[in-house]
Amino acid sequence: MTALIAQAQARAGLSAQQNTPQERWEAIATQCGEDSDEDGLAKIAGIPAWIQGQETRPGLNHVLQINNSRLTRAAQEHKGILVGGAGYLLLKQGIDDEDLVAGALIIQSS
């Protein structure tokens, strides 16, 4: 019981992700199975999975990542625009009205 209390106290104040034991993350990964191009990839926020290496723009934050197959399924009229790679949307916070430098769409392919 003392060990459980010590564990609980050590985890106090941590985020839900930090509070999740490694064994639970491994179980989640097993349930998810392998990713494939057919599944596509769409990631809102989080850490982008850069294909060619990280790119940054001053004042802009990663908002969305989408791969070619996911975009093709969602919008057939844009098929091939990501040339088999992925698009990364970066936006600045607090966009007011029209702003020509409010964001950037970065396309990377392998």
Secondary structure by P-SEA (a helix, b strand, c coil): caaaaaaaaaaccccccccccaaaaaaaaaaacccccccbbbbccccccccccccccccccccccccaaaaaaacccccccccccbbbbbbbccccccccccbbbbbbcc
